[in-house]
Amino acid sequence: VQLQASGGGLVQAGGSLRLSCVASGLTLSINYVGWYRQNAGKQRYLVAGISESDSTTYADSVNGRFTISRDSAKNTVYLQMNSLKPEDTDVYYCFAGGHYGLGTLVTVSS
């Protein structure tokens, strides 16, 4: 199983980014998929998740600003990040099938 996260970058506060998580060896549409964040020395924690039935959950800090969605045809899960804040800066990882993929760095400047 391989999970590849992409779409991170440097953006100004108030801007937007869309992260993508592409899977190989795993069908995302029949698995729970989560986006997590982690900075050096800190615990990894859930930002957003989507269940097999497309039920979604969000951390309070991103609720109303971030949207998780799934494109089953592309075996991809997205995290649309709007109204970004400097405190959103972190490395973001996707999780599915018991695996974490490599992260993608999101940096929000003030």
C-alpha positions in Angstrom: 0.0 0.0 0.0 1.2 3.4 -0.9 -0.4 6.7 -0.1 1.0 9.9 -1.7 0.0 13.3 -0.4 0.6 16.4 -2.5 -0.6 19.9 -2.9 1.1 21.6 0.0 3.0 24.8 -0.4 3.4 28.4 0.8 0.4 30.6 0.9 -0.6 33.8 2.6 -3.1 33.9 5.4 -6.6 33.9 4.0 -5.5 31.9 1.0 -6.4 28.3 -0.1 -4.8 25.1 -0.9 -6.1 21.7 -2.0 -4.3 18.6 -0.8 -4.6 15.3 -2.6 -4.1 11.8 -1.4 -3.7 9.2 -4.1 -3.6 5.5 -3.1 -2.1 2.5 -4.8 -2.8 -1.0 -3.5 -5.8 0.2 -1.6 -9.3 1.3 -2.7 -10.0 4.5 -0.8 -13.8 4.4 -1.5 -14.2 1.4 0.8 -11.9 2.6 3.6 -11.9 5.3 6.2 -9.5 8.1 5.1 -8.2 10.7 7.4 -6.0 13.8 7.0 -3.6 14.3 10.0 -1.1 17.0 10.8 2.1 16.9 12.7 4.9 19.3 13.4 8.3 18.3 14.7 8.2 17.1 18.3 4.4 17.2 18.4 1.8 14.5 18.3 0.0 13.7 15.1 -3.7 14.6 15.3 -6.7 14.3 13.1 -7.8 17.3 11.0 -10.6 15.7 8.9 -11.9 12.2 8.1 -14.3 10.6 5.7 -15.9 7.3 6.3 -16.8 4.5 3.8 -20.3 6.0 3.8 -18.9 9.5 3.2 -19.7 10.7 6.7 -17.2 13.4 7.5 -15.7 14.7 10.7 -13.5 17.7 11.4 -11.3 19.1 14.1 -13.0 22.2 15.7 -10.1 24.3 14.6 -10.8 23.7 10.9 -14.6 23.2 10.9 -16.2 25.5 8.3 -12.9 26.2 6.6 -11.7 22.8 5.4 -13.6 20.2 3.4 -12.7 16.6 2.8 -14.0 14.8 -0.2 -13.5 11.7 -2.3 -13.2 11.0 -6.0 -13.6 7.2 -6.2 -12.9 7.1 -10.0 -9.4 8.6 -9.3 -8.9 6.7 -6.0 -8.1 10.1 -4.5 -9.2 11.9 -1.4 -8.9 15.7 -1.2 -8.7 18.2 1.6 -9.8 21.7 0.4 -8.3 24.2 2.8 -9.8 27.7 2.7 -9.2 30.8 4.9 -5.9 29.5 5.9 -4.3 30.8 9.1 -0.6 30.8 10.2 -1.5 28.2 12.8 -2.5 25.8 10.1 1.2 25.5 9.2 2.3 21.9 9.5 3.1 18.7 7.7 -0.1 17.0 6.6 -0.5 13.3 6.1 -3.2 11.1 4.8 -4.1 7.8 6.5 -6.0 4.8 5.2 -6.0 1.1 5.7 -3.8 1.4 8.7 -1.1 3.3 6.7 0.2 6.8 6.7 1.6 8.2 3.5 4.4 10.7 3.2 3.4 14.1 4.3 3.1 17.4 2.4 4.2 20.6 4.0 1.7 23.5 4.3 3.1 26.9 5.3 0.9 29.8 5.9 2.5 33.2 6.2 1.0 36.1 8.1 
